[in-house]
Each structure stands twice: as structure tokens, then as C-alpha cells.
């Protein structure tokens, strides 16, 4: 591989990934979101939008096995190609990666997926600062995808009662709820993640259902580190494959 990439091992070597030195890499959000996804017995078709180098898609493909098919969608062609190489390197056959834009209304037929997984850009252009690294700006800022675009995409590609799992900025909870409900993607479970006890929440995990009725469960908080700055037992459980 090119010198601008690293090859890293995760889950005690069960997963190996080429990742860009500059740009989106596996982080806490990646691990929490992949752990947050739960499937029903009839869920077969999963899509991850904004899959970068394929980490979450590959984790889910390995976790749920050949009973599911995972499609990774990535707008940056070099990352989509990297995801394909990562699937090949790990001999994962139930995941494919497509270079495309979720705003393209013709990229997929309507209502073909049971589950959508997404880690959307957290910051709006009005509040964030553009980076000289295009890949990093695309992952962090609403350059090529707004939260409203996510709601529109979810409504188009999910089957009725299909589910969307996501991680997003707690500071923009209102924008998230407004965008999802306006597209009939209804939040049903939310869990706020806190870096430490007695700190403000930085991110939240959500599960939304297309065409669901009202009513949302707010789950107990997830604390990342204890008073000694060590990862909490519950957080470490997210790293268990």
C-alpha cells in the first residue's frame, strides 16, 4: 500500500484494516456504533452510508455472518476502493462497497434495505471550520451530506418499519430529531454518551424506525471513563467482538 496508509489490527487481530494517515480512521464512534446495531431475525440487507474505509461494514459482516449482506456506500472513490481491498484482505464475502452519493435518488431502488447504519458529519458548515484535508472535512462537516439529506436517504432506501442506527452530536439533537421526523424516520431509542461522569454528553446513539408511531425510550447513560481515567467496564464491552 501507499505510504499514506497504515495497516492496523483490531479485535485481537481478527480484523485488519488499511486506513489513511490523514482522514477518517477507526475511533470510539466506530466501535460504539458497530456495537449498537442489533438485528431482527428477518433483517438481511444492511447498508452503511459514508462507510469510509469500510470498518463498520466489515465488523457487521463478520459479526452477523453470511445470513446478512452488507453494502457500504462511500462518496470518496479512494476510500471506497480501500474498503474493497480491506474486504478482500479479510476474506469477507458478504460485504460490497459502492462509490456513490446518498443524495443521488437513483443510486438504489426504493425500500430495499432492512437496516441503515450511519455516522453522519457532526458539524454544520455555519459552525465548523473547513480543513485543508478534503477527506477529513467531508467526514466532519456537512460538505456533501446534511442531516436532512440523511433523513431523505433513510426514507427512500429503508423498507417500512426498517431501522436506522446512528451516532451523532448531542449538541445537535434538535436538528437530528427535526430532520428524521420530517421524513417519517422516528427516533425510538436514544442513549447519550458521556466522556466522564458529571460531564456534558458529547454524542448520542439512536435507533429510529421508518413509519413508527410516537414514543421514545431514553436509555441509561454510557460513561466512557471512570474517575481514574480508565475505560469503564461497559465501554470495554463495546470492544468485545
C-alpha positions as CSV (number, residue, x, y, z in Angstrom):
1,X,0.0,0.0,0.0
2,X,0.9,3.7,-0.4
3,X,3.0,5.3,2.4
4,X,0.0,7.5,3.3
5,X,-1.8,4.5,4.7
6,X,-1.4,2.3,7.8
7,X,-2.3,-1.3,8.3
8,X,-3.9,-1.8,11.7
9,X,-5.3,-4.8,13.7
10,X,-8.4,-4.8,15.8
11,X,-10.3,-7.3,17.9
12,X,-7.1,-9.2,18.7
13,X,-6.1,-9.4,15.1
14,X,-9.5,-10.8,13.8
15,X,-9.9,-7.6,11.6
16,X,-7.1,-5.9,9.7
17,X,-7.6,-2.6,8.0
18,X,-5.8,-0.3,5.8
19,X,-6.5,3.3,6.9
20,X,-5.5,6.7,5.6
21,X,-3.0,8.5,7.8
22,X,-4.9,11.7,7.1
23,X,-8.7,11.4,7.0
24,X,-11.3,9.1,8.7
25,X,-9.9,6.4,10.9
26,X,-11.4,4.0,13.4
27,X,-12.3,5.8,16.6
28,X,-14.6,5.5,19.6
29,X,-17.7,6.4,17.5
30,X,-16.9,3.5,15.1
31,X,-16.7,1.0,17.9
32,X,-19.8,2.3,19.7
33,X,-22.0,2.4,16.6
34,X,-21.0,-1.1,15.4
35,X,-21.8,-2.4,18.9
36,X,-25.1,-0.5,19.0
37,X,-26.5,-2.3,15.9
38,X,-28.9,-5.1,16.7
39,X,-30.7,-7.2,14.1
40,X,-34.1,-8.9,14.0
41,X,-34.3,-12.4,12.6
42,X,-35.6,-11.2,9.2
43,X,-33.0,-8.5,8.7
44,X,-30.9,-9.5,5.7
45,X,-30.0,-6.4,3.8
46,X,-27.8,-3.8,5.7
47,X,-26.4,-0.6,4.2
48,X,-23.8,1.7,5.8
49,X,-23.8,5.2,4.2
50,X,-20.5,7.0,4.5
51,X,-18.5,3.9,5.1
52,X,-15.0,5.4,4.6
53,X,-12.5,2.5,4.5
54,X,-15.2,0.0,5.5
55,X,-14.6,-0.6,9.2
56,X,-18.2,-0.7,10.4
57,X,-19.5,-2.6,7.4
58,X,-16.8,-5.2,7.8
59,X,-17.4,-5.5,11.5
60,X,-21.1,-6.1,10.9
61,X,-20.4,-8.6,8.1
62,X,-18.2,-10.6,10.4
63,X,-20.4,-10.2,13.4
64,X,-23.7,-11.4,11.8
65,X,-22.2,-13.8,9.3
66,X,-23.4,-14.9,5.9
67,X,-27.1,-14.6,6.8
68,X,-26.7,-10.9,6.0
69,X,-25.4,-8.8,3.1
70,X,-23.8,-5.5,3.9
71,X,-23.5,-2.7,1.3
72,X,-21.1,0.1,2.0
73,X,-21.7,3.4,0.3
74,X,-18.8,6.0,0.1
75,X,-18.7,9.3,-1.8
76,X,-14.9,9.4,-1.9
77,X,-13.7,7.0,-4.6
78,X,-10.3,6.3,-3.0
79,X,-11.9,5.3,0.3
80,X,-14.4,3.1,-1.5
81,X,-11.5,1.3,-3.2
82,X,-9.7,1.0,0.1
83,X,-12.8,-0.6,1.6
84,X,-12.9,-3.2,-1.2
85,X,-9.2,-4.0,-0.5
86,X,-10.0,-4.4,3.2
87,X,-12.8,-6.8,2.5
88,X,-10.5,-8.9,0.2
89,X,-7.7,-8.8,2.8
90,X,-10.0,-10.2,5.5
91,X,-11.7,-12.7,3.1
92,X,-15.1,-11.2,3.8
93,X,-17.6,-12.2,1.0
94,X,-20.8,-10.8,2.4
95,X,-19.9,-7.1,2.0
96,X,-19.6,-5.0,-1.1
97,X,-18.6,-1.3,-1.5
98,X,-20.0,1.2,-3.9
99,X,-18.6,4.7,-4.8
100,X,-21.6,7.0,-4.8
101,X,-23.6,9.9,-3.3
102,X,-26.5,9.2,-0.9
103,X,-28.1,12.4,-2.4
104,X,-28.4,10.6,-5.7
105,X,-32.1,9.5,-5.8
106,X,-31.4,6.8,-8.4
107,X,-28.4,5.1,-6.7
108,X,-30.6,2.4,-5.1
109,X,-34.2,1.2,-5.7
110,X,-36.7,2.4,-3.1
111,X,-37.3,0.4,0.1
112,X,-34.7,-2.4,-0.4
113,X,-32.8,-2.3,2.9
114,X,-33.8,-3.6,6.3
115,X,-31.2,-1.6,8.2
116,X,-29.3,1.6,7.7
117,X,-26.2,2.4,9.7
118,X,-24.7,5.8,9.5
119,X,-22.2,8.2,11.3
120,X,-23.2,11.5,9.7
121,X,-20.9,14.6,9.7
122,X,-21.5,16.3,13.1
123,X,-20.9,19.9,12.2
124,X,-22.9,22.2,10.1
125,X,-21.0,24.5,7.6
126,X,-22.1,27.5,9.5
127,X,-20.4,26.4,12.7
128,X,-17.4,24.2,11.6
129,X,-14.1,25.2,10.0
130,X,-13.0,23.7,6.7
131,X,-9.9,21.6,6.9
132,X,-7.2,21.7,4.1
133,X,-7.7,17.9,4.1
134,X,-10.7,17.3,1.9
135,X,-11.3,13.8,3.2
136,X,-11.3,15.0,6.8
137,X,-13.7,17.9,6.0
138,X,-16.1,15.5,4.2
139,X,-16.2,13.2,7.2
140,X,-16.6,16.0,9.8
141,X,-18.6,18.8,8.1
142,X,-21.8,18.8,6.2
143,X,-19.9,19.4,2.9
144,X,-21.5,16.7,0.9
145,X,-24.2,15.5,3.2
146,X,-26.5,17.3,5.7
147,X,-28.6,15.7,8.4
148,X,-31.7,16.5,6.3
149,X,-30.1,14.5,3.4
150,X,-29.7,11.6,5.8
151,X,-33.4,11.7,6.7
152,X,-34.4,11.8,3.0
153,X,-32.0,8.9,2.1
154,X,-33.3,6.8,5.0
155,X,-36.9,7.2,4.0
156,X,-36.1,6.3,0.4
157,X,-34.0,3.1,0.9
158,X,-35.5,1.6,4.1
159,X,-38.4,-0.7,4.0
160,X,-41.4,0.3,6.1
161,X,-40.5,-0.5,9.7
162,X,-36.9,-0.7,8.7
163,X,-34.4,0.7,11.2
164,X,-31.6,3.3,11.2
165,X,-28.8,3.1,13.7
166,X,-26.6,6.2,14.1
167,X,-24.3,8.2,16.2
168,X,-24.5,12.0,16.2
169,X,-23.5,15.1,18.1
170,X,-25.6,15.7,21.3
171,X,-25.3,19.4,20.7
172,X,-27.4,19.0,17.6
173,X,-30.0,16.7,19.0
174,X,-32.8,19.1,18.0
175,X,-31.6,19.2,14.3
176,X,-31.4,15.4,14.3
177,X,-34.9,14.9,15.6
178,X,-36.4,17.5,13.3
179,X,-34.7,16.1,10.2
180,X,-35.7,12.5,11.0
181,X,-39.3,13.0,12.0
182,X,-39.9,15.3,9.0
183,X,-39.0,12.2,6.8
184,X,-41.0,9.8,9.0
185,X,-37.9,8.3,10.4
186,X,-39.0,8.2,14.1
187,X,-36.5,8.0,17.0
188,X,-37.4,5.1,19.2
189,X,-34.3,4.6,21.4
190,X,-31.6,7.2,22.4
191,X,-28.6,6.7,24.5
192,X,-26.3,9.6,25.5
193,X,-22.6,9.0,25.8
194,X,-20.5,11.0,28.4
195,X,-16.7,11.2,28.5
196,X,-16.8,11.2,32.3
197,X,-19.4,11.3,35.0
198,X,-20.8,14.8,35.6
199,X,-19.6,16.0,32.2
200,X,-21.8,17.1,29.3
201,X,-22.7,14.4,26.8
202,X,-20.7,14.7,23.5
203,X,-22.5,12.2,21.3
204,X,-25.7,10.0,21.4
205,X,-26.6,6.7,19.9
206,X,-30.0,6.4,18.3
207,X,-32.3,3.8,16.8
208,X,-35.0,5.1,14.5
209,X,-37.8,3.2,12.8
210,X,-39.4,4.2,9.5
211,X,-43.2,4.9,9.8
212,X,-43.2,4.2,13.5
213,X,-45.6,5.7,16.0
214,X,-44.6,8.2,18.6
215,X,-42.8,7.3,21.8
216,X,-39.1,7.2,22.5
217,X,-37.0,5.4,25.2
218,X,-34.1,7.3,26.7
219,X,-31.7,4.6,27.9
220,X,-29.3,4.9,30.9
221,X,-26.2,7.0,30.1
222,X,-23.0,5.4,28.8
223,X,-19.9,6.7,30.6
224,X,-16.6,6.3,28.7
225,X,-14.1,6.8,31.5
226,X,-14.2,6.5,35.3
227,X,-12.7,8.8,37.9
228,X,-9.3,7.3,37.3
229,X,-9.5,8.0,33.6
230,X,-9.8,4.3,32.8
231,X,-12.3,2.9,30.4
232,X,-15.5,1.8,32.2
233,X,-16.4,-1.9,32.1
234,X,-19.5,-1.1,29.9
235,X,-17.4,0.8,27.4
236,X,-14.9,-2.1,27.2
237,X,-17.8,-4.4,26.4
238,X,-18.3,-2.5,23.2
239,X,-14.9,-3.7,22.0
240,X,-15.8,-7.3,22.5
241,X,-16.4,-8.9,19.1
